[in-house]
Amino acid sequence: VRVLVQSGHQASTDRQEMLAHACQGKLEKKMRPILLDLDDTLVDDHSSTKIAFEAFVAAHRDRLGNHPVSSLLDRWRTTLRRFWFQYEQGTISFLEQRRLRVRAFFADDLTDAQADDAFVPYLRAYESSWKLLPGVSDFLARTEHIPKVILTNGDREQQLNKARNTGLLGHVVSVVTPADCGNWKPKPDMFIAGARILGVPPQSCIMVG
């Protein structure tokens, strides 16, 4: 698989330039077929998580006291890195990592039900703020004839909902998650699974993200 653009917020400029070039017809012939990352490649996950965290803090402000949002965000990111790593190692489930993050953030031994309830403001704000990044709609329109598969390390149900709610499902052949192939990127399993769905060898694909 040839990686065209690395994903992540810092690479957004490169990604937007690539999408713009594709819309101008400069890359269309080379991009057959395409494997696409989802978060911060097609969908603006960076903005959604920021909005969600602000809603989360507002909902729990009495419990969190006067700590500034910046310090709370540092704490949240620390717990995210810790438990998301465990999720990507396959040692805990997606739901378990979410509950563990909430417990660690509040430093409280919450029950499963209490942790789920505490997370609701974050989840509602996160889901309601999903949107495509600039240039994505034009890119999808100009490359409509090129088969595409989304590869994402996220939870299957959540990522399918994200792709559906942002209108992406109609533009791709499939969405592949760890639940479908048994491993997380950057291990090769997901790339192989995506190429298999497209009916081509992995080396003939371009990975965007």
GUMARLO-180212 format. One record per atom (N, C-alpha, C, CB): residue in one letter; x, y, z. Coordinates in steps of 0.02 Angstrom, whole numbers, padded with zeros to 5 digits, always signed. Glycine has a CB too. Layout:
aXYZ/...
//
This chain:
v+00042-00059+00000/v+00000+00000+00000/v+00044+00062+00000/v-00048+00000+00061/r+00033+00106-00047/r+00068+00170-00049/r+00030+00220-00006/r+00077+00196-00122/v+00064+00247+00045/v+00032+00297+00089/v+00042+00365+00059/v+00062+00293+00161/l-00013+00398+00042/l-00009+00462+00008/l-00004+00520+00058/l-00069+00473-00037/v-00044+00516+00111/v-00044+00570+00161/v-00052+00539+00229/v-00101+00622+00147/q-00011+00559+00276/q-00019+00536+00344/q-00078+00572+00375/q+00046+00547+00386/s-00115+00536+00417/s-00173+00567+00450/s-00151+00606+00511/s-00225+00514+00469/g-00199+00639+00543/g-00185+00678+00602/g-00195+00752+00590/g-00116+00666+00626/h-00207+00789+00644/h-00222+00859+00637/h-00165+00898+00606/h-00239+00888+00705/q-00102+00882+00621/q-00045+00918+00595/q-00037+00908+00520/q+00018+00898+00631/a-00065+00854+00494/a-00058+00840+00422/a-00118+00865+00382/a-00049+00766+00411/s-00160+00904+00413/s-00222+00925+00379/s-00207+00967+00318/s-00266+00963+00427/t-00154+01008+00320/t-00137+01049+00262/t-00118+01005+00203/t-00080+01097+00279/d-00076+00954+00215/d-00058+00908+00161/d-00119+00872+00134/d-00006+00857+00186/r-00164+00852+00178/r-00224+00816+00157/r-00268+00861+00114/r-00263+00791+00218/q-00277+00923+00134/q-00318+00969+00097/q-00287+00984+00028/q-00328+01034+00136/e-00221+00988+00025/e-00188+00999-00039/e-00199+00939-00085/e-00113+01012-00030/m-00194+00879-00057/m-00205+00818-00096/m-00276+00816-00123/m-00191+00756-00055/l-00325+00833-00081/l-00394+00832-00103/l-00405+00885-00157/l-00441+00845-00044/a-00374+00942-00149/a-00381+00995-00200/a-00352+00973-00267/a-00347+01059-00176/h-00295+00940-00265/h-00264+00916-00327/h-00309+00864-00361/h-00195+00885-00312/a-00339+00821-00321/a-00384+00771-00349/a-00444+00804-00381/a-00407+00722-00294/c-00469+00856-00350/c-00527+00891-00378/c-00510+00927-00443/c-00554+00941-00327/q-00446+00944-00452/q-00424+00976-00513/q-00406+00925-00567/q-00365+01021-00499/g-00415+00861-00550/g-00401+00808-00599/g-00329+00788-00604/g-00424+00829-00665/k-00286+00810-00557/k-00214+00797-00562/k-00195+00728-00536/k-00177+00849-00524/l-00238+00698-00494/l-00220+00634-00464/l-00268+00578-00481/l-00215+00641-00390/e-00322+00593-00515/e-00375+00544-00524/e-00350+00479-00555/e-00429+00573-00566/k-00308+00485-00607/k-00286+00425-00643/k-00241+00382-00600/k-00251+00444-00707/k-00205+00413-00553/k-00159+00376-00511/k-00195+00344-00451/k-00104+00421-00487/m-00252+00367-00434/m-00284+00346-00372/m-00336+00291-00385/m-00317+00406-00338/r-00311+00231-00401/r-00355+00174-00413/r-00324+00113-00381/r-00366+00163-00489/p-00358+00083-00337/p-00414+00106-00296/p-00388+00142-00233/p-00460+00046-00276/i-00434+00165-00190/i-00413+00207-00135/i-00436+00177-00068/i-00442+00277-00143/l-00390+00174-00020/l-00405+00159+00049/l-00402+00225+00088/l-00355+00105+00079/l-00454+00239+00126/l-00461+00303+00159/l-00466+00296+00235/l-00521+00341+00133/d-00428+00336+00271/d-00439+00343+00343/d-00502+00384+00352/d-00377+00376+00378/l-00532+00380+00411/l-00595+00416+00424/l-00584+00480+00465/l-00644+00371+00460/d-00560+00472+00526/d-00555+00530+00572/d-00497+00575+00553/d-00547+00505+00643/d-00513+00639+00544/d-00466+00692+00526/d-00434+00680+00458/d-00412+00697+00579/t-00466+00639+00417/t-00450+00634+00346/t-00513+00650+00306/t-00423+00563+00328/l-00568+00620+00324/l-00633+00635+00293/l-00678+00675+00340/l-00667+00570+00273/v-00679+00655+00404/v-00722+00687+00454/v-00679+00728+00502/v-00763+00634+00492/d-00703+00787+00520/d-00667+00832+00564/d-00674+00809+00637/d-00692+00905+00556/d-00638+00757+00654/d-00642+00729+00721/d-00610+00776+00773/d-00608+00661+00724/h-00559+00812+00753/h-00526+00859+00799/h-00576+00910+00827/h-00469+00895+00763/s-00616+00939+00783/s-00665+00988+00806/s-00720+00954+00847/s-00696+01024+00746/s-00742+00895+00827/s-00795+00861+00863/s-00774+00843+00934/s-00816+00798+00825/t-00713+00819+00942/t-00690+00802+01009/t-00682+00864+01053/t-00624+00763+01005/k-00663+00920+01023/k-00657+00983+01061/k-00726+01005+01085/k-00624+01038+01018/i-00774+01004+01040/i-00843+01023+01059/i-00870+00976+01112/i-00889+01022+00997/a-00857+00911+01104/a-00882+00862+01151/a-00852+00871+01220/a-00868+00791+01125/f-00787+00885+01223/f-00755+00893+01288/f-00780+00956+01323/f-00679+00897+01280/e-00791+01009+01286/e-00818+01070+01317/e-00887+01057+01346/e-00821+01127+01265/a-00928+01018+01311/a-00995+01000+01336/a-00989+00956+01398/a-01036+00965+01282/f-00941+00911+01397/f-00929+00866+01453/f-00910+00906+01516/f-00874+00815+01436/v-00864+00952+01508/v-00841+00993+01564/v-00899+01036+01591/v-00782+01038+01544/a-00937+01066+01546/a-00993+01108+01567/a-01044+01068+01607/a-01027+01140+01506/a-01057+01006+01586/a-01105+00964+01620/a-01081+00943+01689/a-01121+00903+01579/h-01016+00940+01699/h-00988+00916+01762/h-00949+00970+01799/h-00943+00856+01750/r-00962+01033+01784/r-00924+01088+01813/r-00927+01088+01889/r-00949+01154+01785/d-00985+01073+01918/d-00990+01072+01992/d-00942+01021+02022/d-01062+01057+02014/r-00935+00966+01988/r-00891+00913+02013/r-00818+00929+02001/r-00910+00847+01980/l-00804+00966+01949/l-00734+00979+01929/l-00706+01041+01962/l-00730+00986+01855/g-00747+01080+01994/g-00723+01140+02027/g-00701+01194+01978/g-00667+01123+02073/n-00651+01233+01998/n-00628+01290+01958/n-00568+01275+01915/n-00612+01348+02003/h-00552+01212+01906/h-00494+01195+01864/h-00505+01221+01793/h-00483+01118+01863/p-00455+01253+01764/p-00463+01279+01695/p-00471+01222+01646/p-00402+01322+01676/v-00504+01238+01591/v-00517+01187+01540/v-00452+01159+01513/v-00559+01217+01483/s-00400+01200+01508/s-00337+01177+01480/s-00306+01121+01522/s-00287+01235+01475/s-00308+01128+01588/s-00280+01076+01631/s-00323+01014+01631/s-00272+01102+01703/l-00389+01024+01627/l-00434+00967+01623/l-00425+00929+01557/l-00507+00990+01629/l-00412+00967+01504/l-00401+00936+01439/l-00336+00894+01440/l-00397+00989+01384/d-00285+00919+01473/d-00223+00881+01479/d-00236+00815+01515/d-00169+00922+01517/r-00276+00818+01569/r-00293+00757+01606/r-00332+00709+01562/r-00332+00775+01669/w-00380+00736+01524/w-00422+00695+01481/w-00379+00660+01427/w-00477+00738+01448/r-00333+00697+01397/r-00290+00669+01345/r-00244+00615+01373/r-00249+00724+01313/t-00222+00624+01435/t-00180+00573+01466/t-00218+00508+01475/t-00153+00598+01533/t-00279+00513+01500/t-00319+00453+01509/t-00337+00422+01441/t-00383+00468+01548/l-00348+00464+01391/l-00364+00438+01324/l-00306+00398+01297/l-00382+00496+01276/r-00246+00426+01300/r-00188+00390+01274/r-00178+00324+01310/r-00125+00433+01280/r-00186+00324+01374/r-00175+00264+01414/r-00222+00208+01396/r-00182+00280+01488/f-00286+00223+01394/f-00335+00170+01384/f-00348+00155+01310/f-00400+00188+01418/w-00338+00205+01267/w-00345+00191+01195/w-00289+00144+01173/w-00343+00256+01154/f-00230+00151+01201/f-00176+00105+01185/f-00195+00034+01204/f-00112+00126+01222/q-00226+00026+01262/q-00247-00041+01283/q-00301-00068+01237/q-00273-00040+01355/y-00346-00024+01215/y-00397-00045+01168/y-00366-00068+01102/y-00447+00012+01154/e-00317-00031+01077/e-00285-00049+01014/e-00241-00112+01021/e-00243+00008+00989/q-00223-00129+01082/q-00187-00191+01094/q-00235-00250+01101/q-00144-00185+01156/g-00300-00235+01103/g-00350-00288+01107/g-00360-00315+01177/g-00332-00343+01062/t-00334-00280+01228/t-00340-00305+01297/t-00404-00283+01331/t-00280-00283+01338/i-00436-00230+01306/i-00500-00207+01332/i-00545-00189+01273/i-00491-00146+01381/s-00610-00188+01285/s-00657-00171+01232/s-00663-00095+01226/s-00726-00202+01247/f-00696-00074+01172/f-00708-00003+01161/f-00748+00027+01219/f-00745+00009+01095/l-00800-00007+01241/l-00840+00018+01297/l-00801+00018+01362/l-00903-00025+01305/e-00759-00032+01372/e-00719-00034+01433/e-00670+00024+01436/e-00681-00100+01438/q-00638+00040+01378/q-00590+00096+01379/q-00626+00161+01394/q-00553+00101+01313/r-00687+00169+01370/r-00725+00229+01384/r-00740+00236+01458/r-00791+00230+01343/r-00763+00182+01489/r-00778+00183+01560/r-00716+00195+01602/r-00812+00118+01581/l-00660+00163+01584/l-00598+00173+01620/l-00573+00244+01615/l-00545+00125+01595/r-00582+00275+01557/r-00563+00345+01548/r-00602+00390+01595/r-00573+00367+01475/v-00667+00379+01599/v-00709+00421+01642/v-00690+00411+01716/v-00784+00403+01632/r-00679+00349+01736/r-00660+00336+01806/r-00593+00369+01822/r-00656+00261+01818/a-00545+00363+01778/a-00479+00392+01789/a-00482+00468+01790/a-00430+00368+01737/f-00522+00496+01745/f-00528+00569+01742/f-00557+00598+01807/f-00573+00589+01683/f-00609+00566+01833/f-00639+00590+01895/f-00605+00562+01957/f-00712+00571+01896/a-00558+00516+01948/a-00524+00483+02004/a-00576+00454+02052/a-00477+00532+02041/d-00624+00420+02023/d-00680+00394+02062/d-00697+00324+02037/d-00742+00441+02057/d-00711+00279+02083/d-00728+00210+02065/d-00802+00205+02048/d-00710+00162+02123/l-00820+00233+01991/l-00889+00233+01969/l-00911+00164+01946/l-00899+00285+01913/t-00975+00149+01954/t-01002+00088+01925/t-01006+00097+01849/t-01072+00072+01955/d-01018+00041+01814/d-01025+00046+01742/d-01081+00094+01723/d-01039-00023+01712/a-01137+00089+01758/a-01195+00132+01743/a-01178+00205+01756/a-01256+00111+01785/q-01143+00219+01810/q-01125+00288+01827/q-01075+00317+01775/q-01094+00292+01898/a-01028+00276+01755/a-00979+00298+01705/a-01014+00312+01638/a-00924+00246+01695/d-01060+00268+01619/d-01097+00278+01557/d-01138+00342+01560/d-01143+00218+01543/d-01171+00353+01616/d-01212+00413+01624/d-01170+00476+01622/d-01252+00409+01690/a-01111+00474+01653/a-01067+00533+01654/a-01042+00550+01584/a-01008+00520+01700/f-01037+00500+01541/f-01010+00510+01474/f-01062+00536+01424/f-00980+00446+01448/v-01125+00533+01442/v-01179+00550+01396/v-01171+00621+01366/v-01246+00546+01432/p-01156+00673+01406/p-01149+00740+01376/p-01094+00743+01323/p-01134+00792+01430/y-01040+00708+01335/y-00986+00706+01286/y-01010+00672+01222/y-00925+00669+01314/l-01042+00614+01229/l-01062+00575+01172/l-01114+00612+01130/l-01090+00508+01195/r-01162+00643+01162/r-01214+00680+01125/r-01183+00737+01085/r-01267+00707+01173/a-01139+00775+01116/a-01107+00832+01081/a-01061+00807+01025/a-01068+00875+01131/y-01027+00753+01038/y-00982+00724+00988/y-01021+00703+00926/y-00943+00664+01017/e-01073+00664+00936/e-01111+00639+00879/e-01148+00694+00841/e-01161+00587+00903/s-01170+00745+00876/s-01208+00798+00843/s-01164+00846+00805/s-01249+00836+00894/s-01098+00842+00814/s-01052+00890+00782/s-01012+00858+00725/s-01005+00918+00833/w-01027+00797+00707/w-00991+00765+00652/w-01002+00803+00587/w-01014+00692+00643/k-00949+00816+00551/k-00954+00850+00485/k-00892+00832+00444/k-00960+00927+00494/l-00900+00837+00378/l-00844+00824+00334/l-00794+00882+00336/l-00869+00813+00262/l-00732+00867+00325/l-00681+00918+00320/l-00687+00956+00254/l-00610+00888+00327/p-00662+01017+00251/p-00665+01055+00188/p-00630+01017+00131/p-00632+01124+00197/g-00661+01018+00074/g-00632+00986+00015/g-00652+00913+00005/g-00560+00990+00020/v-00679+00881+00056/v-00695+00810+00052/v-00752+00798+00002/v-00714+00783+00120/s-00804+00838+00005/s-00861+00829-00041/s-00839+00834-00113/s-00916+00880-00026/d-00797+00884-00129/d-00773+00892-00197/d-00729+00833-00218/d-00734+00958-00204/f-00687+00811-00172/f-00644+00753-00185/f-00685+00691-00201/f-00598+00740-00125/l-00738+00679-00162/l-00780+00620-00173/l-00817+00625-00240/l-00830+00612-00116/a-00839+00685-00257/a-00875+00693-00320/a-00829+00682-00380/a-00905+00763-00324/r-00768+00708-00377/r-00721+00701-00433/r-00694+00630-00440/r-00664+00750-00425/t-00693+00593-00385/t-00666+00524-00387/t-00722+00473-00378/t-00613+00515-00332/e-00782+00492-00398/e-00840+00447-00388/e-00831+00380-00423/e-00903+00481-00414/h-00795+00380-00480/h-00786+00319-00519/h-00731+00274-00491/h-00770+00337-00589/i-00695+00297-00441/i-00640+00258-00413/i-00664+00222-00350/i-00579+00304-00396/p-00658+00156-00346/p-00682+00120-00287/p-00641+00137-00225/p-00680+00044-00299/k-00676+00143-00169/k-00644+00164-00107/k-00668+00121-00049/k-00658+00239-00093/v-00625+00110-00001/v-00642+00077+00062/v-00614+00119+00119/v-00614+00003+00064/i-00654+00129+00170/i-00631+00165+00230/i-00600+00115+00279/i-00689+00204+00264/l-00541+00131+00304/l-00508+00092+00356/l-00503+00133+00419/l-00437+00068+00332/t-00530+00109+00474/t-00530+00148+00536/t-00519+00105+00597/t-00596+00186+00542/n-00481+00130+00645/n-00467+00093+00706/n-00522+00101+00758/n-00401+00117+00736/g-00573+00139+00743/g-00626+00151+00791/g-00674+00093+00799/g-00663+00212+00772/d-00722+00103+00844/d-00774+00054+00856/d-00819+00048+00795/d-00815+00073+00918/r-00835-00013+00775/r-00872-00024+00713/r-00939+00013+00713/r-00884-00098+00703/e-00979+00005+00765/e-01045+00036+00766/e-01040+00112+00762/e-01083+00015+00829/q-00995+00140+00802/q-00988+00213+00802/q-00963+00239+00736/q-00941+00235+00858/q-00914+00205+00706/q-00886+00230+00644/q-00934+00221+00585/q-00821+00193+00629/l-00974+00169+00586/l-01026+00161+00535/l-01078+00217+00541/l-01060+00092+00540/n-01097+00233+00602/n-01144+00288+00613/n-01115+00354+00589/n-01163+00293+00687/k-01051+00363+00602/k-01017+00425+00581/k-01017+00430+00504/k-00945+00427+00608/a-00999+00375+00472/a-00998+00375+00399/a-01067+00384+00369/a-00967+00310+00373/r-01116+00354+00401/r-01186+00360+00377/r-01212+00432+00387/r-01232+00310+00415/n-01201+00460+00445/n-01228+00526+00461/n-01194+00583+00422/n-01222+00539+00535/t-01134+00571+00399/t-01100+00622+00359/t-01106+00609+00284/t-01026+00625+00379/g-01144+00558+00265/g-01157+00544+00195/g-01101+00507+00160/g-01169+00607+00160/l-01054+00478+00197/l-00997+00445+00166/l-01013+00375+00140/l-00941+00441+00215/l-01061+00342+00171/l-01074+00272+00153/l-01091+00264+00079/l-01129+00244+00195/g-01124+00313+00050/g-01142+00309-00020/g-01084+00317-00068/g-01193+00360-00035/h-01026+00335-00041/h-00967+00347-00083/h-00915+00292-00078/h-00936+00413-00066/v-00925+00244-00034/v-00874+00192-00024/v-00904+00123-00031/v-00841+00200+00046/v-00860+00076-00047/v-00882+00006-00054/v-00896-00024+00014/v-00829-00036-00091/s-00854-00006+00063/s-00861-00036+00130/s-00823+00005+00181/s-00837-00109+00130/v-00834-00011+00244/v-00796+00017+00300/v-00766-00042+00339/v-00841+00062+00347/v-00700-00041+00348/v-00666-00095+00383/v-00641-00070+00451/v-00608-00124+00341/t-00656-00107+00504/t-00635-00090+00571/t-00597-00150+00601/t-00696-00070+00616/p-00567-00142+00660/p-00534-00199+00691/p-00581-00259+00703/p-00505-00179+00757/a-00645-00245+00713/a-00693-00299+00723/a-00700-00343+00661/a-00761-00271+00742/d-00682-00315+00603/d-00689-00352+00540/d-00627-00392+00522/d-00704-00303+00484/c-00569-00370+00547/c-00507-00403+00525/c-00463-00427+00582/c-00467-00355+00482/g-00481-00410+00644/g-00444-00436+00701/g-00383-00397+00723/g-00424-00504+00687/n-00368-00341+00689/n-00310-00302+00708/n-00320-00228+00691/n-00248-00328+00674/w-00277-00187+00721/w-00280-00115+00712/w-00224-00092+00666/w-00276-00080+00781/k-00236-00038+00630/k-00181-00005+00595/k-00128+00016+00646/k-00206+00056+00552/p-00064+00014+00631/p-00035+00004+00564/p-00019-00069+00547/p+00028+00043+00559/k-00043-00117+00585/k-00032-00187+00565/k-00064-00199+00498/k-00060-00236+00619/p-00038-00245+00458/p-00059-00252+00389/p-00129-00281+00378/p-00011-00294+00353/d-00157-00312+00429/d-00221-00348+00420/d-00276-00305+00390/d-00243-00376+00486/m-00281-00243+00415/m-00336-00201+00392/m-00325-00179+00319/m-00342-00140+00437/f-00263-00166+00300/f-00249-00147+00231/f-00262-00206+00184/f-00175-00124+00224/i-00244-00265+00206/i-00256-00325+00166/i-00331-00336+00159/i-00223-00387+00198/a-00368-00327+00213/a-00441-00336+00210/a-00473-00286+00163/a-00471-00330+00280/g-00451-00223+00165/g-00478-00173+00120/g-00464-00188+00048/g-00450-00105+00138/a-00403-00209+00033/a-00385-00226-00036/a-00424-00287-00060/a-00310-00240-00041/r-00435-00334-00015/r-00474-00394-00034/r-00545-00375-00053/r-00474-00445+00024/i-00575-00330-00015/i-00643-00307-00031/i-00645-00274-00100/i-00668-00257+00023/l-00592-00238-00116/l-00588-00205-00181/l-00567-00252-00237/l-00538-00148-00177/g-00546-00312-00219/g-00528-00362-00269/g-00462-00350-00303/g-00581-00366-00319/v-00416-00317-00267/v-00351-00301-00296/v-00296-00317-00245/v-00347-00226-00317/p-00234-00326-00267/p-00179-00336-00220/p-00164-00272-00181/p-00115-00360-00257/p-00143-00277-00118/p-00131-00217-00078/p-00082-00168-00110/p-00104-00238-00010/q-00033-00192-00145/q+00018-00148-00174/q-00009-00103-00229/q+00075-00188-00201/s-00069-00118-00253/s-00099-00076-00305/s-00142-00020-00276/s-00140-00118-00353/c-00149-00019-00210/c-00193+00031-00178/c-00152+00092-00155/c-00229+00001-00117/i-00187+00146-00147/i-00159+00206-00116/i-00197+00218-00051/i-00164+00269-00164/m-00160+00228+00003/m-00189+00242+00067/m-00187+00317+00081/m-00154+00203+00123/v-00244+00347+00091/v-00248+00419+00107/v-00267+00424+00180/v-00300+00456+00061/g-00220+00446+00221/g-00234+00453+00292/g-00182+00418+00334/g-00301+00426+00307/
//
